[in-house]
Amino acid sequence: MKESDRKAGISVSASCGTSPQGSKADPPEIRNDAPCRLVRQERKTGGLTPSAFYIPHNLTPACCLRYDWTGWPTAGTALPPQTAAIAHDVAGLWKQDGLRLLEVHATPEKVQLLFSVTPQTSPVFFCTRVKGRLQHALRKKSAPVDFSRKVSFRSLGENITREVQGYLRKQVGKEGFADPRFEKVMRAFTVVCDNVALAAPSESNSGRYWYNLHLVLVVANRFRITNPEKLGQLRDAAFAVAAESGYRIAALSVMPDHVHMAVQGDIECSPEIIALAFQNGLARAAGCRVWQDGYYVGTFSEYDLDVIRRIAGES
C-alpha cells in the first residue's frame, strides 16, 4: 500500500476485502440498457427493492466510524461531579446498541462522549440512545439532569476534511497511467463541488449535526472499466443517487477499478444505508452487479481525533 493511501486510512483492495486482485486486461461487460432509475421511497432503505443487487447480509464491509456527542444541561443547572464515572458505568449498555465508548470529557457545563460505532448506526439513533441512557443513569444515581435540546453531533476520523478532499483530487495523478492521453480523459471523472460546505452542520429540532463520510466502492475482481462513456455513467449516477436520497457529494473520483466519494449524509440514514444506496444505484446505471461484495466507509470532520483525545486527557 502506498504511503498516501496509508495516511488516508484506507487500502482500497484490502478495505472491501472480498476478492484478490484480478486481471486488469479485460474490463467487465457493462451494458447500457439499464439506466439508473431511483425512486424516493428507497431513501431510507439504501435502494433495497426486490431488484436490489446488494443487500446487507451478503456484504462484508470495512469501516472506521467515530461519532462524538456533546450535551449541555438546561439553563441554570449543572452536571454533577460524577457524570464521567456514570458514563463509564453505562458503557456496557451502549455496547449492546453497537456503540463502543472511547473517550469521556465532563465538566459542570457540558459532557462530551466519543464512540466507535457500527455501519448500521444513524446519527439520529445515536444521539437519542446516548442521551437517553445517560439521562436515565444519572436519574438512577439520584443526580437527575435535564439536557438542553442544544445537542451537538460530529463524525470524526484520523483525517480532516481538507486531507480527504485533497486525497480524492489526487486520485488520477497518483495512479501513474502509462498513457498521458488516458490520464487527461480520466480527469473528467473527478469532480469537486465547492458549493457543498462540509464544515456547515445540518440543523434539526434536536441539535446540530456534522455528518461526513468517505465512501469507497471497488469493482469486482479489480477489473478495470476504461470506456469513457461507462465511467461517465457511473459519475452521473452517483449525483443522481445523491439528489434522490438527500445526500450531498462534496468530492467524487471515478477510477477504472474503484470509486471514491466524500459525502454529507442524511442524519436519519446510517452509513450502511448510504453505502447501499450508492452501491445499488451505480450498479443499476452499469446494468450489472459491478462491485465487490463490500465497501469501505469512514468518518471525518474539520477536526481529527487527536483534538478529542487531548480534551479527554485534560479532564
N, C-alpha and C positions, 0 to 999 in steps of 0.2 A: 504494500500500500504506500502511495506517495505521501510525503510529509504534509503537503497541503491538505490531502484528504484526512490524514490523522488529526490535524488541528481542527478541522471542521467537525470532527467527532463521528464520522461515519466511514465505512467502507462499503461501497455500493454492492460489490459482489458478495461480501460477507453479511451485510446487514439484512438483506432479504433472504439470504441463506437457504436457498432451495436447491438450485442446480449448479453444478460446476460450470466453468467457462466452456462454452460450446464453440463450434467452428464459426468464424466470422466471415466465411466466404459467401454463404447463401442466406440472405435475409428471409424471414418468414413470409409466406404468401399473405398479403394484405389486400382484401377485397374492397371494392368501392361501392358495394351495393347495400350497405347498411349504415346510413348516416346517423349521427348522434341525435337521438330523439329522447329528450328528457322531459319529465312531467313534474309538476310542483309537488305532488304528494310523495315523491321519492326523497324529499329533502331530509326527513328525519330518519330515513332507513338506509341511506347510502346506496340508493338505487336497487334495493333488494326486491325486484319484481320477479315474477316467475321466470323471466328470461335473463336474470342476472347471471353474468359469467362468474362472479366471485361472491362468496358468502363467508361469514366469519369462521365457521368451524372447519373450513377447508384451507385456511391460511395459516402461515407461520410468520407473523410479523416480528420486526425488531423495533425497539423503541427506546427513547431516553426522554422521559416526560417528568418534568418538575413543576408543581403548582405551588404558588405561595398565596396564603390567605392572611389578610390583616383586618382585625376588628377593633372597634372602639366602643367603650361603654357610653351610654346615653349621657347627655349634657348634665353636668353637676354631680356625676358619680365617678367612681374609680374602681379599677380592678383590684382584687385582693392580692396580698403578697405571695400567696401560694398558687397563683394562676399557672406558672410554668410547671410546677410539680404536678398539679392536677392534669395538665395537658399530657404530660408523660404517662400518667396513670390511664388515660383514655386511649393510648396508642394501640392497645390490643383490639379495641372495638373498631377503631378506624381501619386497622389492618383487615378486618373482616369485610370492609367496604371496598377493599382494593386500594387503600390509601396508607402508605408507609411513612410514618413521621420521621423526619430527618433533623430538623432544627427547630428550636423554640426560642423566642425572644419576647419577654413580657415586662411591661412597666405598668404603673398605675394608669397611664393614659392610653395604652394600646397593647394588643398581643399579636405577634406575627409568627405564623407557623408555615414551615416548608415541608412538602411531601413529595415522595415519588409515587406516581400513580400508574394505573393500567390504561391501555388504549381505550377501554370501554367507559372511561370516566369523563363526563362533560363538565365544564366549568360550573354550570348552574347546580348540578347534582353535588359536585364537590363542595361548593360554598354552603349549600343547605346542610350537608351532612357534617361538615367541620363545625359550623356554628351551632347546630342543634345538639350534637354530642357534648361539646364543651360547655354549653349553657346548662345542659342537664346535669353534667358532672359537678359544676360549680354549685348548683342548687342542692345537690345531694350532700355536699360538703358544708352546707349551711353558709355559703358565700354567694348568694344569688346575684347575678348580674344581668341587666337588660342591655343587649348590644344595640348600638345605633344601626340604622339602615345604611349608614355610610360604610359599606364593606368594600374592600379592595381585593381583586384577584389579579395575579400576574403569572403568566407562563415564563419559565426561566430555563436557561441552559448554560453550558460551558462557554458558548459563543454568544456574542451580542448581535443585534440586528445588522449593523454595518458589516460585520465579518461574514454573516450568512449571505447577505445580498452581494457582497464582493465575490464570494466563492461561486455563486451562480453566474455572475457576469463573466468570470474567467473560464468557464467550462470549455468553451470552444478552443481558446488559446492554449490551455494546458493539455488538451487531448493530443496535440502533435500530429495532426493529419499530414500524410505524405504529400497530398496534392493541395497546393495553396488555393486552387480554384474551388475545390470542395469546401475548404475551410471558409472561404468567403460566402459560399452558399449557406453553410451551417449557421452563420451569424444571424440570418433572418429568423432563426428559430429560438433565439434568446431574446426575451422581452423583459424590460424593467419598467414598471408602472410607477412613475414618480408621484402620481396623484394619490396613490394608496399610502397613507401615513400610518405605518405600523406602530409608531410611537403614540398615536392617539387612541384612547380607550373607547370601548363600546359602553354606552351608558344604558342603565336599566333602572327600574324601581328599586332593585336590591343592591345597587352599587356600581362600581366602575370595573371593567374587565379589559385586561391586556392579554389577548389570546392569539399567539402567533405560532405557526407550525412550519417545520421544514419537512416536506414530504418527498420521498424518492420511490419511483416505480422502475422496475428493471424488466427488460424484455426477456421472455423465456429463453433459457439456454444461452443468454447473452448474444443471440443472433443480432445482426445489425440491419436496421432499416435505412437505406440510403436514397430512396426515391424522394425527392423534394416535395412532391405532391402529398405523399403519405405523411411525411414529417409535418407539413403544414396542416394537414387534417388533425393530427394529434394536438398541435399547438392551439388551433382554433377550438377544438373540442374542449380543451381544458378551460378556456374562458367561457364557453357555453355552460359547462358544469357549474362554474363559479357563479355565473349570473342566475342560473335557475335555482341554485341551492342557498344563496345568501352568503357566499364566501367572497373574499376579495384576494386576487393574486397580486402580490407586490413584485415578484420576480419569477420568471419561468425560463427553463433551459431544456429544450428537447434535443437530446443527443441520439445518435444512431441506436444505442442499446440501453438507454435509460432516460428518465425524465426527472428533473429537479423542480420543486416549487416552493416558494415562500408564500404562505397563505395566512390571511387573517380569517379565523374561523367564526362560525356562528356559535355563540356561547351555550346554546342548548344542545349542540351536537358534539359528540365525543370525537377524539382523534380517529377512532376506528370508523365511525360513520363518515367522516370527511374523506378518509383514505379510500373507503369503498366507493363513495360517490365518484371520485376521480377514476379509480381503477375500472369500474363498470362503464362509466361514461366514455372514457377513452377507448375501451375495448369495443364498445358499440360503434364508435367512429371508425375504428380499424376494421370492423366486421369480423373479428375473430378473437379468440382468447389469447391475447398477445403477451400478457405479463406473467412473470413468475408468480407462484402462489405465496406471495408475501409482499411486504412493503417495509420501508423504514419511515418512522415519524419521530421527530424530536421537537422540543420546545425551545424558544429563545425570546429575548426581550432586549430592551435598551440597557439592561443591567445583567451582569453574569452572576453565577452562583457564588463567586468569591465575596461579593458585596453582602449577601445574606449570611454567609458563613462568618464574616467579620463582625457583623452586627450581633449574631447569636453568641459569638465568642466573647463579646464585651459585656454580655448580660450576666 
